[in-house]
Amino acid sequence: MIYKTDIKSLLFSEVEQLIREMGLPAFRAKQIFSWLHEKQVTSFDEMTNLSKDFREKLNDSCTIAALTPVEILTSKLDGTQKYLFRLADGNVIESVLMKYHHGNTVCISTQVGCRMGCKFCASTLDGMERNLTASEMLEEVYRIQHISHERVSNVVLMGSGEPLDNYENVMRFLDLITEERGQNLSARNITLSTCGLVPEICRLAQERRQITLAISLHAADDKTRQELMPIARKYSIQEILQACDDYFEKTGRRISFEYSLVAGVNDNREEAEKLAELLRGRNCHVNLIPVNPIKERDLKRSDRKSVETFREVLEQRGVNATIRREMGSDINGACGQLRKSYKESTDTKEEGEE
């Protein structure tokens, strides 16, 4: 098998090096990088200002990652679009386009599946297949822009997978999506969500990127958190908070804490008071999320009154909190649901054909 270079995952300096090795003038690197990340083409044939011989040479040694849309669901409630994309190896991933007054946000996946095991998430039910490459993550943004004819102004790494479990590829994605010769997205318009991998949070702090760090907290004590998130057995809440303090000290970026409200588990006034005490004095924001029920689990979402009361308790104790606006609830909006239902239907068809 001939190995081909994943050219869309290369930084600009690496494309320059590739061009030098081919014995070609340096300006060709700018042309290629522009085709890939400004015009966002999916084949070398589209690079019309390059000679045919050069395009063939590139095609022989390099590959351009491209995602194939399998299914696109559009919410009748708010226009949110959920995309199911097929990767080159046949795996499928989900991405979501959410439209707000301030601009368009794309929620991308960073892995095929997930191995974190959080009980409220469908992404983790079948485990993790593999990491996504930087080019595949870029493609989630690029294809959605191409299909929707809408410019993306914000990216959240909150889809399937744990971003910090795919650290190197995710950092490369961040370098490329913010590259001024390409999408030129502001780092401040990017949010990375993690379930709390402490060593990687500390490593990320050292990079001093200006992205927003969002922590999937979901509980104010370790015992409750361990019931919801297996990773809590490895890293305590205090260890996570210390890593967050380090991140804030090094970047100056306010931390966001995600808190999925589960009826009868973590949604009462006492839990709200514990959370307020835990976060008191920190420059942070709490994003309250009524949990999306999934059929494989018995978790139930909190009612509206409980959610509002929880927010009020936090606000009264000086913790900034908002209730996440529900989007795409009529189109398998919860993370991993569309991919899982697609896989189940495909498996059923294959069994019927045997």
N, C-alpha and C positions, 0 to 999 in steps of 0.2 A: 504494500500500500504506500502510495506517494503522499508524503506530508505536505500540505499547503499552508502557507502563512495566512492567519486570520487577520487580514489587512485592516479591517474596520476596528479591531481592538488595539491597533498600534497608535502610540502617541505621535505627535507631529515629528519629533526628533527621530523616532524610530522609522517613520516613513522616509525621512531624509536619508537615514543610514541605508535603507533598502535601495533607494534610488542611486546612491553612491556606489553600492555593490554591483548595480546593474550597469555602471559606467555611463550614467545619464546626467544631464545638467540639473542643478539643484532646483530650478524653478518648477520642474515636473512634480516635485513633492507637494508644492502648494496647490497645483492643479488637481492632483489626485485627492488630497485631503479635502479640498473644496467640494469635489464631486461626491465624496463619501459623506461629509458631515454638514455641508450647507445645502447642496442639491439633494443629498440623501438617496443616491441611486442604488440599485441592487444588482447591477451587472457592469462589467467593464465595457461592453458595447455601447453603453450610454455615455461614455466619456468621449464625446465627439471631437474634442480638440487634441486628442492623442492619436498618433498614427495607428493604423490597423496592426502593424507589426508589433508595436509597443503594447497595444491592448492584448494581443495574443500572448505575448511574453508574460504579461501580468496574470493572465488567465491560467497559464501553465503552472505558475508558481504560487499564486495567491487565491484565496476565496473571499467572497463578500457575503457575510451573514445576512440572511433575509428570512423574515417570518411570513408564514402563509396564514391568512385569516381563515378560520374554520367556521366560526359563528360570531355574529355580532348581535347583541341584545340591546334594545333601546327602551329605557324606562318611559312609560306613559305618564308617570308622576312628575318627573323633574328633568327628563332628557339625558340622564346619566346613561353612558354606553359601556357595556361590558364586552370585552373582546376575548375570544378564545383563539390563541395562535398555535400553529404547529411549527415545531423546530425542525431543523434538517434531519435529525435522527428519529423523527416520528413522535417524540414527546410533545405534550401540549401544556401551555401555561395560560394564565389569565392576566389581563391588564384592564384598567378602568379609566374612562375619561369622565371627569366631573366638571360641570360648567358652573362657574360662579360669576357674580358681577365684577369681581376684581380680576378675572382671567380664568384660563382653563388649567385644570390640574390633572395629571396622569399619575395613577397609582400603579407601580410596576412590581413584578415578581423578581426575586433575586436567585431563586433556586427552583428546580422542578420538585415540588413537594417540600416537605420540611421534616426535620427530625427532633424538633423541640417538644412535641407532644402536648401542647396546651389544649385543655379540654374543651374550650369554647371555639376552636378553630378547625374547619374542615380540611385545611391544607395539609395537616399533619397526620391524617387518618391512615394514609398508605405509606407513610415514611417519606424519605427523601431519595429521589432518583439520582440527581447530580446537581452540581453548581451551574449557574448560567455564566456565560462569558460576558465580558464587557460589551462586546458587539451585540449580543442577544438582548442585553438590557437596553442599549441604545435603540435597537430596532423596535422595542415596545413603544418608545416615544416617537420614533421616526415614522413607523407604519401608521400609528394613530393619527399623526398629523397629515399624512398623505391621504388616508381614507376619509377623514372627517373634514379636511380642508380648513382645519382650525390650528392656530398657533398655540403651542403649549408654553405656559409661562411659569408653571410650578410642577415639581416632581416630588412624589412621596414614595419612599421605599418601604411600603407597608403591605405589599401583596404576598403571595406565597413565598415562604422561605424566611430564614433569619439572615439579614444582610451581613452581620458581623461574623457569621459562620462561613461566609464566602468573602473574606476580608480583601484579599488581593484584587480579585476581579471587581469588587464594588468600588475600591479606591481608584482603580483604572477607569471605571465608568464615570466616577465623579470628575476625574481629570479631563475626560473627553467631553462630557456634556457641558462643562464650564469653559472649554477652550474657545477663545475669541475667534479663531478661524473657523469654528463650526457652529453649533447651536448657541454658544455664548450665553448660556443660562447663568444667572447669578447664583452663587453658592447659597445666598440667603433665601433663595426660593426653593431650596431642597430640604426635605425632612427625611431623616433616617430613623426608622423605628427598630428597637431591639428589645428582646425579652430580658436582657441584663447579663450579657457576657462580660464580666468585669475586666479581665485582662485586655480584651479588645477595646472596651470603652476607654481605658487608660492609654492604650496605644493610639486610638483616634484622637484623644486630647493632645497628644504630643504633636500631631500633624497641624493643629491649630486651624483647621478648616472652619469656614463661617457657616456651615450647615446647621440646621436645627436638630438636636438630638431628642428623640422621643423614647421614653422608657415605658414598656408595657408592665405596669406595676400590679394593678388589679386587686391589691390587698394591702392592708396596713400592718399585718403581722405575718411572720414566716409560716406559721402553721396553716393559716387560710390560704396563703399564696402557694404553698406546696400542694394543696388539694387541687388547685387549678392549673399549676404550672410545674412540671417535673424539674425544670432547670432551677427552681427555687431551693431544691435540696443541695445544689452545688454552691450557689452564691446567696448569701443572706441579704435581706433588705438593707441592712447597715453597710455592708460591703458595696452594694450598688450605689447607695447615696454618697458614700465617700468617693467613688469613682465619678459620680455626677458633679460633686463639688470640685473635683480636679478638672473636669471638663469645663465647667463654668469659669474657674480661675484662669485657665489657659486660653479660652476663646472669648469670654465675655458674653457668650450666647445663653439666653434663658433656656432652661430645661423644660420640656413638656412631659407630663406624666399621663399615660393613658390608663383609664380605669373602667373596665367593663363591668357593668352592674348586673349581678346575677341574683334573681329573686331568692330570698331566704339564705343567701350565702354571705354576701358582702355589701348589702344595700341598705342597712338600717342606720339610724341616727348614731348609734354607738360606733359603728365602723367609720362613719363620716368624721366623728370627733377624733378618733384615733388617727385617721389620715391627716387631719388638720394639724394635730400635734406633731406628727412625724415630719411634716413639710414646713412647719412654722419657721419663719426667718429666711427661707430659701427663695431665691429669685426664680420662680417657676410658675407653671400653669398646669392645671388639671383638666384633661379632656374626658368628660364622662360619656360613656358609650353603653346604651342599653344593649345587652348582649343579643346577637342574632342566634336564635335557636337552630340547631342542626339535628337532623333526625337520628344520628348515631349517638347522641348524648341526651341526658335528661335535664339539662340546664334550662331554666326558664328565665325570660327577661323580666326585669323589674317593671312595675306599673309606673305611669307618668307621675303620680303623686310622690312616690318614693324617690324617683329621680330628681324631681324638683326640690324635695326636702333635703336630699343629700347635697345638692348644689348650694342651697341656702345656708346650710350648716358650715360648709367650707368658706363661703363668702363672709359670713358673720365672724369667722375666726381669722380673717385676713389672707385666705388662700384664694387666688384668682382661679375661677372654674367656669367652664362652659359645657353645655350639652351638645354633643356632636349632632349636627343636622343629618338625619337619615337620608341616604341617597341610594336609589336603585333597589329599594326593598322588594319591588315586584319582578326583579330579573335575576334572582339568585345572587343578591348583592353581597352576601357574606363571603369572606375570603375563602377560596377553594371550592365553593359549592358547584360552580359551573363546570370546572374541570372534573370534579368527582362524578357528577351526573353524566358527563360526556363519556368518561372512561367506563362507567357502569353500562351505558347503552351500547358502547362499542364491544365490550366483553360479551354482553348478551347476544349480540349479532353474530360474533365469532363462534360462540358455543352452538348457536342454531345452525351454523353452516357446516359444522363437523359431522 
